Amino acid sequence: MKIKFAENLKALRTEKGMSQGKLAEAVGVTQQCVSKWEKGEDPKLSYLWKLADLFGVSIDVLCGRSEW
């Protein structure tokens, strides 16, 4: 999951025209946290829900289990 999640998160973020800082603010974490996620660190489940809701995709899509 790590690599696909990191790739999808960055792709969704850039598609929305968001910086790491703006995404961090929207989810309630630091920019450094978003950077770690985009480098392969897994977020807590509660943040997966927030990210999926923010981008309008399912957690399966976010984690690479299905296509968006």
PyMOL Python script that loads the backbone (N, CA, C, O; Angstrom):
from pymol import cmd

cmd.read_pdbstr("""\
ATOM      1  N   MET A   1       0.820  -1.191   0.000  1.00  0.00           N
ATOM      2  CA  MET A   1       0.000   0.000   0.000  1.00  0.00           C
ATOM      3  C   MET A   1       0.859   1.248   0.000  1.00  0.00           C
ATOM      4  O   MET A   1       0.471   2.251  -0.599  1.00  0.00           O
ATOM      5  N   LYS A   2       1.995   1.223   0.640  1.00  0.00           N
ATOM      6  CA  LYS A   2       2.767   2.433   0.869  1.00  0.00           C
ATOM      7  C   LYS A   2       3.079   3.211  -0.403  1.00  0.00           C
ATOM      8  O   LYS A   2       2.815   4.411  -0.478  1.00  0.00           O
ATOM      9  N   ILE A   3       3.633   2.544  -1.390  1.00  0.00           N
ATOM     10  CA  ILE A   3       4.057   3.260  -2.592  1.00  0.00           C
ATOM     11  C   ILE A   3       2.848   3.789  -3.358  1.00  0.00           C
ATOM     12  O   ILE A   3       2.845   4.950  -3.768  1.00  0.00           O
ATOM     13  N   LYS A   4       1.844   2.980  -3.554  1.00  0.00           N
ATOM     14  CA  LYS A   4       0.667   3.403  -4.315  1.00  0.00           C
ATOM     15  C   LYS A   4      -0.063   4.535  -3.592  1.00  0.00           C
ATOM     16  O   LYS A   4      -0.507   5.493  -4.225  1.00  0.00           O
ATOM     17  N   PHE A   5      -0.188   4.425  -2.268  1.00  0.00           N
ATOM     18  CA  PHE A   5      -0.833   5.493  -1.505  1.00  0.00           C
ATOM     19  C   PHE A   5      -0.071   6.802  -1.688  1.00  0.00           C
ATOM     20  O   PHE A   5      -0.675   7.840  -1.960  1.00  0.00           O
ATOM     21  N   ALA A   6       1.239   6.756  -1.540  1.00  0.00           N
ATOM     22  CA  ALA A   6       2.067   7.960  -1.664  1.00  0.00           C
ATOM     23  C   ALA A   6       1.905   8.585  -3.046  1.00  0.00           C
ATOM     24  O   ALA A   6       1.756   9.801  -3.168  1.00  0.00           O
ATOM     25  N   GLU A   7       1.935   7.761  -4.074  1.00  0.00           N
ATOM     26  CA  GLU A   7       1.773   8.258  -5.443  1.00  0.00           C
ATOM     27  C   GLU A   7       0.388   8.869  -5.649  1.00  0.00           C
ATOM     28  O   GLU A   7       0.256   9.950  -6.223  1.00  0.00           O
ATOM     29  N   ASN A   8      -0.636   8.171  -5.177  1.00  0.00           N
ATOM     30  CA  ASN A   8      -2.009   8.657  -5.352  1.00  0.00           C
ATOM     31  C   ASN A   8      -2.254   9.940  -4.569  1.00  0.00           C
ATOM     32  O   ASN A   8      -2.922  10.850  -5.061  1.00  0.00           O
ATOM     33  N   LEU A   9      -1.720  10.018  -3.363  1.00  0.00           N
ATOM     34  CA  LEU A   9      -1.902  11.220  -2.562  1.00  0.00           C
ATOM     35  C   LEU A   9      -1.294  12.426  -3.277  1.00  0.00           C
ATOM     36  O   LEU A   9      -1.929  13.475  -3.381  1.00  0.00           O
ATOM     37  N   LYS A  10      -0.092  12.277  -3.757  1.00  0.00           N
ATOM     38  CA  LYS A  10       0.563  13.387  -4.448  1.00  0.00           C
ATOM     39  C   LYS A  10      -0.184  13.759  -5.729  1.00  0.00           C
ATOM     40  O   LYS A  10      -0.349  14.940  -6.036  1.00  0.00           O
ATOM     41  N   ALA A  11      -0.632  12.750  -6.472  1.00  0.00           N
ATOM     42  CA  ALA A  11      -1.368  13.013  -7.711  1.00  0.00           C
ATOM     43  C   ALA A  11      -2.685  13.734  -7.432  1.00  0.00           C
ATOM     44  O   ALA A  11      -3.025  14.690  -8.127  1.00  0.00           O
ATOM     45  N   LEU A  12      -3.421  13.287  -6.429  1.00  0.00           N
ATOM     46  CA  LEU A  12      -4.690  13.927  -6.094  1.00  0.00           C
ATOM     47  C   LEU A  12      -4.468  15.352  -5.591  1.00  0.00           C
ATOM     48  O   LEU A  12      -5.215  16.266  -5.938  1.00  0.00           O
ATOM     49  N   ARG A  13      -3.446  15.526  -4.782  1.00  0.00           N
ATOM     50  CA  ARG A  13      -3.135  16.853  -4.244  1.00  0.00           C
ATOM     51  C   ARG A  13      -2.782  17.823  -5.361  1.00  0.00           C
ATOM     52  O   ARG A  13      -3.292  18.943  -5.398  1.00  0.00           O
ATOM     53  N   THR A  14      -1.918  17.401  -6.265  1.00  0.00           N
ATOM     54  CA  THR A  14      -1.513  18.300  -7.350  1.00  0.00           C
ATOM     55  C   THR A  14      -2.653  18.529  -8.341  1.00  0.00           C
ATOM     56  O   THR A  14      -2.771  19.612  -8.914  1.00  0.00           O
ATOM     57  N   GLU A  15      -3.485  17.519  -8.540  1.00  0.00           N
ATOM     58  CA  GLU A  15      -4.661  17.671  -9.414  1.00  0.00           C
ATOM     59  C   GLU A  15      -5.597  18.753  -8.889  1.00  0.00           C
ATOM     60  O   GLU A  15      -6.217  19.481  -9.664  1.00  0.00           O
ATOM     61  N   LYS A  16      -5.693  18.849  -7.567  1.00  0.00           N
ATOM     62  CA  LYS A  16      -6.534  19.873  -6.934  1.00  0.00           C
ATOM     63  C   LYS A  16      -5.803  21.215  -6.810  1.00  0.00           C
ATOM     64  O   LYS A  16      -6.390  22.203  -6.368  1.00  0.00           O
ATOM     65  N   GLY A  17      -4.530  21.250  -7.197  1.00  0.00           N
ATOM     66  CA  GLY A  17      -3.761  22.484  -7.108  1.00  0.00           C
ATOM     67  C   GLY A  17      -3.408  22.882  -5.689  1.00  0.00           C
ATOM     68  O   GLY A  17      -3.262  24.067  -5.390  1.00  0.00           O
ATOM     69  N   MET A  18      -3.270  21.896  -4.815  1.00  0.00           N
ATOM     70  CA  MET A  18      -2.979  22.162  -3.408  1.00  0.00           C
ATOM     71  C   MET A  18      -1.497  21.959  -3.105  1.00  0.00           C
ATOM     72  O   MET A  18      -0.865  21.037  -3.621  1.00  0.00           O
ATOM     73  N   SER A  19      -0.963  22.823  -2.272  1.00  0.00           N
ATOM     74  CA  SER A  19       0.384  22.612  -1.759  1.00  0.00           C
ATOM     75  C   SER A  19       0.306  21.613  -0.601  1.00  0.00           C
ATOM     76  O   SER A  19      -0.776  21.318  -0.092  1.00  0.00           O
ATOM     77  N   GLN A  20       1.454  21.107  -0.201  1.00  0.00           N
ATOM     78  CA  GLN A  20       1.468  20.225   0.964  1.00  0.00           C
ATOM     79  C   GLN A  20       0.954  20.969   2.199  1.00  0.00           C
ATOM     80  O   GLN A  20       0.256  20.392   3.033  1.00  0.00           O
ATOM     81  N   GLY A  21       1.300  22.234   2.308  1.00  0.00           N
ATOM     82  CA  GLY A  21       0.848  23.041   3.441  1.00  0.00           C
ATOM     83  C   GLY A  21      -0.660  23.208   3.484  1.00  0.00           C
ATOM     84  O   GLY A  21      -1.272  23.101   4.546  1.00  0.00           O
ATOM     85  N   LYS A  22      -1.264  23.472   2.322  1.00  0.00           N
ATOM     86  CA  LYS A  22      -2.731  23.622   2.266  1.00  0.00           C
ATOM     87  C   LYS A  22      -3.432  22.303   2.581  1.00  0.00           C
ATOM     88  O   LYS A  22      -4.457  22.289   3.263  1.00  0.00           O
ATOM     89  N   LEU A  23      -2.881  21.199   2.085  1.00  0.00           N
ATOM     90  CA  LEU A  23      -3.459  19.888   2.401  1.00  0.00           C
ATOM     91  C   LEU A  23      -3.348  19.615   3.895  1.00  0.00           C
ATOM     92  O   LEU A  23      -4.298  19.150   4.524  1.00  0.00           O
ATOM     93  N   ALA A  24      -2.195  19.905   4.447  1.00  0.00           N
ATOM     94  CA  ALA A  24      -1.985  19.695   5.886  1.00  0.00           C
ATOM     95  C   ALA A  24      -3.001  20.484   6.698  1.00  0.00           C
ATOM     96  O   ALA A  24      -3.580  19.967   7.653  1.00  0.00           O
ATOM     97  N   GLU A  25      -3.212  21.728   6.318  1.00  0.00           N
ATOM     98  CA  GLU A  25      -4.175  22.587   7.008  1.00  0.00           C
ATOM     99  C   GLU A  25      -5.588  22.018   6.915  1.00  0.00           C
ATOM    100  O   GLU A  25      -6.334  22.029   7.894  1.00  0.00           O
ATOM    101  N   ALA A  26      -5.948  21.525   5.742  1.00  0.00           N
ATOM    102  CA  ALA A  26      -7.293  20.982   5.524  1.00  0.00           C
ATOM    103  C   ALA A  26      -7.547  19.720   6.330  1.00  0.00           C
ATOM    104  O   ALA A  26      -8.678  19.455   6.737  1.00  0.00           O
ATOM    105  N   VAL A  27      -6.488  18.935   6.564  1.00  0.00           N
ATOM    106  CA  VAL A  27      -6.640  17.655   7.262  1.00  0.00           C
ATOM    107  C   VAL A  27      -6.342  17.783   8.757  1.00  0.00           C
ATOM    108  O   VAL A  27      -6.771  16.945   9.551  1.00  0.00           O
ATOM    109  N   GLY A  28      -5.607  18.831   9.139  1.00  0.00           N
ATOM    110  CA  GLY A  28      -5.299  19.037  10.549  1.00  0.00           C
ATOM    111  C   GLY A  28      -3.983  18.416  10.995  1.00  0.00           C
ATOM    112  O   GLY A  28      -3.855  17.952  12.128  1.00  0.00           O
ATOM    113  N   VAL A  29      -3.006  18.414  10.091  1.00  0.00           N
ATOM    114  CA  VAL A  29      -1.672  17.903  10.413  1.00  0.00           C
ATOM    115  C   VAL A  29      -0.641  18.944   9.970  1.00  0.00           C
ATOM    116  O   VAL A  29      -1.002  20.006   9.462  1.00  0.00           O
ATOM    117  N   THR A  30       0.620  18.640  10.163  1.00  0.00           N
ATOM    118  CA  THR A  30       1.683  19.540   9.717  1.00  0.00           C
ATOM    119  C   THR A  30       2.064  19.230   8.272  1.00  0.00           C
ATOM    120  O   THR A  30       1.773  18.152   7.753  1.00  0.00           O
ATOM    121  N   GLN A  31       2.720  20.196   7.638  1.00  0.00           N
ATOM    122  CA  GLN A  31       3.212  19.989   6.279  1.00  0.00           C
ATOM    123  C   GLN A  31       4.232  18.853   6.265  1.00  0.00           C
ATOM    124  O   GLN A  31       4.300  18.092   5.300  1.00  0.00           O
ATOM    125  N   GLN A  32       5.019  18.736   7.321  1.00  0.00           N
ATOM    126  CA  GLN A  32       6.005  17.660   7.412  1.00  0.00           C
ATOM    127  C   GLN A  32       5.335  16.294   7.411  1.00  0.00           C
ATOM    128  O   GLN A  32       5.872  15.333   6.860  1.00  0.00           O
ATOM    129  N   CYS A  33       4.168  16.210   8.024  1.00  0.00           N
ATOM    130  CA  CYS A  33       3.404  14.961   8.051  1.00  0.00           C
ATOM    131  C   CYS A  33       2.969  14.580   6.635  1.00  0.00           C
ATOM    132  O   CYS A  33       3.098  13.423   6.237  1.00  0.00           O
ATOM    133  N   VAL A  34       2.458  15.541   5.883  1.00  0.00           N
ATOM    134  CA  VAL A  34       2.052  15.282   4.501  1.00  0.00           C
ATOM    135  C   VAL A  34       3.265  14.853   3.682  1.00  0.00           C
ATOM    136  O   VAL A  34       3.174  13.931   2.870  1.00  0.00           O
ATOM    137  N   SER A  35       4.382  15.507   3.889  1.00  0.00           N
ATOM    138  CA  SER A  35       5.609  15.140   3.186  1.00  0.00           C
ATOM    139  C   SER A  35       5.994  13.691   3.479  1.00  0.00           C
ATOM    140  O   SER A  35       6.377  12.956   2.569  1.00  0.00           O
ATOM    141  N   LYS A  36       5.898  13.285   4.720  1.00  0.00           N
ATOM    142  CA  LYS A  36       6.212  11.897   5.091  1.00  0.00           C
ATOM    143  C   LYS A  36       5.257  10.923   4.410  1.00  0.00           C
ATOM    144  O   LYS A  36       5.675   9.862   3.946  1.00  0.00           O
ATOM    145  N   TRP A  37       3.975  11.283   4.348  1.00  0.00           N
ATOM    146  CA  TRP A  37       3.007  10.411   3.670  1.00  0.00           C
ATOM    147  C   TRP A  37       3.380  10.252   2.209  1.00  0.00           C
ATOM    148  O   TRP A  37       3.304   9.152   1.661  1.00  0.00           O
ATOM    149  N   GLU A  38       3.783  11.344   1.575  1.00  0.00           N
ATOM    150  CA  GLU A  38       4.128  11.289   0.155  1.00  0.00           C
ATOM    151  C   GLU A  38       5.459  10.578  -0.104  1.00  0.00           C
ATOM    152  O   GLU A  38       5.788  10.250  -1.244  1.00  0.00           O
ATOM    153  N   LYS A  39       6.203  10.349   0.954  1.00  0.00           N
ATOM    154  CA  LYS A  39       7.459   9.590   0.840  1.00  0.00           C
ATOM    155  C   LYS A  39       7.279   8.133   1.256  1.00  0.00           C
ATOM    156  O   LYS A  39       8.235   7.358   1.223  1.00  0.00           O
ATOM    157  N   GLY A  40       6.051   7.750   1.652  1.00  0.00           N
ATOM    158  CA  GLY A  40       5.777   6.349   1.920  1.00  0.00           C
ATOM    159  C   GLY A  40       5.335   5.989   3.323  1.00  0.00           C
ATOM    160  O   GLY A  40       5.054   4.822   3.595  1.00  0.00           O
ATOM    161  N   GLU A  41       5.265   6.954   4.216  1.00  0.00           N
ATOM    162  CA  GLU A  41       4.790   6.645   5.566  1.00  0.00           C
ATOM    163  C   GLU A  41       3.264   6.543   5.558  1.00  0.00           C
ATOM    164  O   GLU A  41       2.585   7.364   4.940  1.00  0.00           O
ATOM    165  N   ASP A  42       2.736   5.544   6.237  1.00  0.00           N
ATOM    166  CA  ASP A  42       1.288   5.351   6.282  1.00  0.00           C
ATOM    167  C   ASP A  42       0.634   6.283   7.298  1.00  0.00           C
ATOM    168  O   ASP A  42       1.128   6.424   8.417  1.00  0.00           O
ATOM    169  N   PRO A  43      -0.471   6.917   6.917  1.00  0.00           N
ATOM    170  CA  PRO A  43      -1.204   7.744   7.879  1.00  0.00           C
ATOM    171  C   PRO A  43      -2.078   6.880   8.776  1.00  0.00           C
ATOM    172  O   PRO A  43      -2.332   5.712   8.483  1.00  0.00           O
ATOM    173  N   LYS A  44      -2.531   7.472   9.868  1.00  0.00           N
ATOM    174  CA  LYS A  44      -3.513   6.799  10.726  1.00  0.00           C
ATOM    175  C   LYS A  44      -4.822   6.687   9.955  1.00  0.00           C
ATOM    176  O   LYS A  44      -5.095   7.482   9.056  1.00  0.00           O
ATOM    177  N   LEU A  45      -5.619   5.703  10.312  1.00  0.00           N
ATOM    178  CA  LEU A  45      -6.885   5.456   9.621  1.00  0.00           C
ATOM    179  C   LEU A  45      -7.781   6.688   9.621  1.00  0.00           C
ATOM    180  O   LEU A  45      -8.444   6.963   8.622  1.00  0.00           O
ATOM    181  N   SER A  46      -7.813   7.425  10.708  1.00  0.00           N
ATOM    182  CA  SER A  46      -8.675   8.612  10.776  1.00  0.00           C
ATOM    183  C   SER A  46      -8.286   9.637   9.707  1.00  0.00           C
ATOM    184  O   SER A  46      -9.153  10.344   9.193  1.00  0.00           O
ATOM    185  N   TYR A  47      -7.003   9.728   9.367  1.00  0.00           N
ATOM    186  CA  TYR A  47      -6.574  10.646   8.324  1.00  0.00           C
ATOM    187  C   TYR A  47      -6.897  10.107   6.936  1.00  0.00           C
ATOM    188  O   TYR A  47      -7.153  10.885   6.017  1.00  0.00           O
ATOM    189  N   LEU A  48      -6.889   8.791   6.772  1.00  0.00           N
ATOM    190  CA  LEU A  48      -7.312   8.216   5.485  1.00  0.00           C
ATOM    191  C   LEU A  48      -8.747   8.633   5.167  1.00  0.00           C
ATOM    192  O   LEU A  48      -9.053   9.007   4.035  1.00  0.00           O
ATOM    193  N   TRP A  49      -9.621   8.567   6.167  1.00  0.00           N
ATOM    194  CA  TRP A  49     -11.018   8.974   5.960  1.00  0.00           C
ATOM    195  C   TRP A  49     -11.085  10.438   5.556  1.00  0.00           C
ATOM    196  O   TRP A  49     -11.793  10.792   4.614  1.00  0.00           O
ATOM    197  N   LYS A  50     -10.346  11.295   6.269  1.00  0.00           N
ATOM    198  CA  LYS A  50     -10.362  12.730   5.961  1.00  0.00           C
ATOM    199  C   LYS A  50      -9.839  12.997   4.551  1.00  0.00           C
ATOM    200  O   LYS A  50     -10.412  13.799   3.812  1.00  0.00           O
ATOM    201  N   LEU A  51      -8.756  12.326   4.185  1.00  0.00           N
ATOM    202  CA  LEU A  51      -8.179  12.518   2.854  1.00  0.00           C
ATOM    203  C   LEU A  51      -9.139  12.054   1.764  1.00  0.00           C
ATOM    204  O   LEU A  51      -9.327  12.742   0.761  1.00  0.00           O
ATOM    205  N   ALA A  52      -9.745  10.882   1.964  1.00  0.00           N
ATOM    206  CA  ALA A  52     -10.691  10.357   0.983  1.00  0.00           C
ATOM    207  C   ALA A  52     -11.873  11.306   0.814  1.00  0.00           C
ATOM    208  O   ALA A  52     -12.295  11.580  -0.309  1.00  0.00           O
ATOM    209  N   ASP A  53     -12.404  11.806   1.921  1.00  0.00           N
ATOM    210  CA  ASP A  53     -13.521  12.754   1.851  1.00  0.00           C
ATOM    211  C   ASP A  53     -13.111  14.047   1.150  1.00  0.00           C
ATOM    212  O   ASP A  53     -13.860  14.571   0.325  1.00  0.00           O
ATOM    213  N   LEU A  54     -11.943  14.553   1.469  1.00  0.00           N
ATOM    214  CA  LEU A  54     -11.461  15.794   0.882  1.00  0.00           C
ATOM    215  C   LEU A  54     -11.329  15.688  -0.633  1.00  0.00           C
ATOM    216  O   LEU A  54     -11.681  16.617  -1.360  1.00  0.00           O
ATOM    217  N   PHE A  55     -10.822  14.557  -1.104  1.00  0.00           N
ATOM    218  CA  PHE A  55     -10.600  14.378  -2.537  1.00  0.00           C
ATOM    219  C   PHE A  55     -11.798  13.750  -3.248  1.00  0.00           C
ATOM    220  O   PHE A  55     -11.792  13.636  -4.474  1.00  0.00           O
ATOM    221  N   GLY A  56     -12.820  13.345  -2.504  1.00  0.00           N
ATOM    222  CA  GLY A  56     -14.011  12.772  -3.117  1.00  0.00           C
ATOM    223  C   GLY A  56     -13.783  11.401  -3.727  1.00  0.00           C
ATOM    224  O   GLY A  56     -14.377  11.055  -4.748  1.00  0.00           O
ATOM    225  N   VAL A  57     -12.906  10.616  -3.085  1.00  0.00           N
ATOM    226  CA  VAL A  57     -12.618   9.254  -3.542  1.00  0.00           C
ATOM    227  C   VAL A  57     -12.777   8.300  -2.362  1.00  0.00           C
ATOM    228  O   VAL A  57     -12.853   8.725  -1.209  1.00  0.00           O
ATOM    229  N   SER A  58     -12.827   7.013  -2.667  1.00  0.00           N
ATOM    230  CA  SER A  58     -12.884   6.022  -1.601  1.00  0.00           C
ATOM    231  C   SER A  58     -11.484   5.764  -1.060  1.00  0.00           C
ATOM    232  O   SER A  58     -10.489   6.119  -1.692  1.00  0.00           O
ATOM    233  N   ILE A  59     -11.414   5.151   0.099  1.00  0.00           N
ATOM    234  CA  ILE A  59     -10.116   4.759   0.656  1.00  0.00           C
ATOM    235  C   ILE A  59      -9.463   3.730  -0.258  1.00  0.00           C
ATOM    236  O   ILE A  59      -8.240   3.723  -0.394  1.00  0.00           O
ATOM    237  N   ASP A  60     -10.246   2.869  -0.881  1.00  0.00           N
ATOM    238  CA  ASP A  60      -9.686   1.903  -1.831  1.00  0.00           C
ATOM    239  C   ASP A  60      -8.965   2.607  -2.976  1.00  0.00           C
ATOM    240  O   ASP A  60      -7.881   2.188  -3.382  1.00  0.00           O
ATOM    241  N   VAL A  61      -9.556   3.655  -3.487  1.00  0.00           N
ATOM    242  CA  VAL A  61      -8.915   4.420  -4.565  1.00  0.00           C
ATOM    243  C   VAL A  61      -7.655   5.096  -4.035  1.00  0.00           C
ATOM    244  O   VAL A  61      -6.600   5.037  -4.666  1.00  0.00           O
ATOM    245  N   LEU A  62      -7.769   5.729  -2.891  1.00  0.00           N
ATOM    246  CA  LEU A  62      -6.634   6.430  -2.297  1.00  0.00           C
ATOM    247  C   LEU A  62      -5.447   5.491  -2.079  1.00  0.00           C
ATOM    248  O   LEU A  62      -4.296   5.878  -2.275  1.00  0.00           O
ATOM    249  N   CYS A  63      -5.735   4.272  -1.677  1.00  0.00           N
ATOM    250  CA  CYS A  63      -4.668   3.303  -1.367  1.00  0.00           C
ATOM    251  C   CYS A  63      -4.266   2.452  -2.563  1.00  0.00           C
ATOM    252  O   CYS A  63      -3.380   1.605  -2.452  1.00  0.00           O
ATOM    253  N   GLY A  64      -4.907   2.669  -3.700  1.00  0.00           N
ATOM    254  CA  GLY A  64      -4.507   1.968  -4.904  1.00  0.00           C
ATOM    255  C   GLY A  64      -5.138   0.610  -5.135  1.00  0.00           C
ATOM    256  O   GLY A  64      -4.664  -0.166  -5.966  1.00  0.00           O
ATOM    257  N   ARG A  65      -6.206   0.317  -4.404  1.00  0.00           N
ATOM    258  CA  ARG A  65      -6.898  -0.957  -4.592  1.00  0.00           C
ATOM    259  C   ARG A  65      -7.855  -0.924  -5.755  1.00  0.00           C
ATOM    260  O   ARG A  65      -8.257  -1.972  -6.261  1.00  0.00           O
ATOM    261  N   SER A  66      -8.226   0.273  -6.190  1.00  0.00           N
ATOM    262  CA  SER A  66      -9.056   0.432  -7.391  1.00  0.00           C
ATOM    263  C   SER A  66      -8.706   1.775  -8.024  1.00  0.00           C
ATOM    264  O   SER A  66      -8.097   2.634  -7.387  1.00  0.00           O
ATOM    265  N   GLU A  67      -9.096   1.943  -9.276  1.00  0.00           N
ATOM    266  CA  GLU A  67      -8.743   3.147 -10.027  1.00  0.00           C
ATOM    267  C   GLU A  67      -9.771   4.244  -9.822  1.00  0.00           C
ATOM    268  O   GLU A  67     -10.935   3.965  -9.532  1.00  0.00           O
ATOM    269  N   TRP A  68      -9.338   5.516  -9.975  1.00  0.00           N
ATOM    270  CA  TRP A  68     -10.286   6.625  -9.930  1.00  0.00           C
ATOM    271  C   TRP A  68     -10.522   7.169 -11.298  1.00  0.00           C
ATOM    272  O   TRP A  68     -11.295   8.112 -11.462  1.00  0.00           O
TER     273      TRP A  68
END
""", "prot")
cmd.dss("prot")
cmd.show_as("cartoon", "prot")
cmd.util.cbc("prot")
cmd.orient("prot")
